[in-house]
Amino acid sequence: MMRVFLLVLFTMPLLAAEPDAILGVWKTNNDGKVEIYKKGKTYAAKIIDIKEKVYPADDKMAGQSKVDRENPDKSKHKDPIIGMNFMHGFTFDGSIWSGGKIYDPDNGKTYKCKLTLKDANTLQVRGFIGFSLLGRTEVWTR
């Protein structure tokens, strides 16, 4: 048991030490898929799939593909959700990816965000307002 603990203890920092370890496709909490990619010296992400691709029957846009209709910038209301770049500006500090922003197309709001790689297949995504204590965390998997 102690060997397993030590293996986990010493392996986690090694995984997090690689800045590009977060690159690739991740499954979100709501069965969507996002792709994290490198943009210059920072990291960003785009939505590549969502569970419900069209608005439900009781919606004013029933049957139509989901768009960014909650965006405060009205010129973006017709932009599709799939393909949207919704995270940007993350830099790696040796243990976490921080300094970035995450946009929530469900409410049209943008939040500060940090990313923590828990293991090679588990990414903790923390969106927050002001301080990291005031926010919400999701866990994405590969």
Secondary structure, 3 states (H helix, E strand, C coil): CHHHHHHHHHHHHHHHCCHHHHCEEEECCCCCEEEEEEECCEEEEEEEECCCCEECCCCCCECCECECCCCCCHHHCCCECCCCEEEEEEEECCCCEEEEEEEECCCCEEEEEEEEEEECCEEEEEEECCCCCCEEEEEEEC
